[in-house]
Amino acid sequence: MSENITLSHLEEVIDEFVKEFLLKLEERLTKIRSYKIIHKPDFEILKPANKEYYEYKYLEKTLGCYIRNDLVKPVFVDLFSFNESIA
């Protein structure tokens, strides 16, 4: 019986934090798109880079932090505190 309660609580917690994460992510993406990312190409003669490339690279670097800080950590904190409260 307690396994079902724990499983249902797990599903609720994950769903709640995923919704919050997606809202925060959309807000951040809107802000990022509104900023002008200025980066000078390393080889100006070739001009291989464009704005979309630097936006993508920025998101690639920061998305892992967003996932860890805004999704994974809060889920674990909530689940560990729930586990301590039933122990």
C-alpha positions in Angstrom: 0.0 0.0 0.0 2.8 2.5 0.9 4.4 1.7 -2.5 1.3 2.9 -4.3 1.2 6.1 -2.2 4.9 6.7 -2.9 4.5 6.1 -6.6 1.5 8.4 -6.9 3.3 11.1 -4.9 6.3 10.7 -7.2 4.2 11.1 -10.3 2.5 14.2 -8.8 5.8 15.8 -7.8 7.4 15.2 -11.1 4.4 16.5 -13.0 4.3 19.6 -10.9 8.0 20.4 -11.3 8.0 19.6 -15.0 5.1 22.2 -15.5 7.0 24.8 -13.5 10.2 24.0 -15.3 8.6 24.4 -18.8 7.1 27.8 -17.8 10.5 29.0 -16.5 12.2 27.7 -19.6 9.8 29.5 -21.9 10.3 32.7 -20.0 14.0 32.4 -20.2 13.9 31.6 -23.9 11.8 34.6 -24.5 14.3 36.8 -22.7 17.2 35.2 -24.6 15.6 35.8 -27.9 15.0 39.4 -27.1 18.7 40.0 -26.2 21.1 40.7 -29.0 23.8 38.2 -28.7 26.9 39.9 -30.1 29.8 37.8 -30.9 32.6 38.6 -33.3 33.6 35.7 -35.6 37.0 34.3 -35.0 37.7 34.5 -38.8 36.0 37.5 -40.1 37.0 36.8 -43.7 35.2 33.5 -43.7 32.1 34.8 -41.7 31.1 31.2 -40.8 29.0 32.1 -37.8 25.6 33.7 -37.6 23.3 34.8 -34.8 21.3 31.5 -34.6 24.6 29.6 -34.1 25.5 31.7 -31.0 22.0 31.5 -29.6 22.1 27.7 -30.0 25.6 27.4 -28.4 24.5 29.6 -25.5 21.4 27.4 -24.9 23.4 24.3 -25.3 25.7 25.4 -22.5 23.1 26.7 -20.1 20.2 24.2 -20.6 22.1 21.6 -18.5 22.3 24.0 -15.6 18.6 24.9 -16.0 17.6 21.3 -16.0 19.8 20.5 -13.0 18.8 23.6 -10.9 15.2 24.0 -11.8 14.0 20.4 -12.4 16.2 17.7 -10.9 17.2 19.3 -7.6 13.7 20.4 -6.6 12.3 17.0 -7.4 15.0 15.2 -5.3 14.6 17.7 -2.4 10.8 17.2 -2.4 11.1 13.4 -2.6 13.8 13.2 0.1 11.7 15.4 2.5 8.7 13.3 1.8 10.7 10.1 2.4 11.9 11.5 5.8 8.3 12.5 6.8 7.0 8.9 6.3 10.0 7.3 7.9 
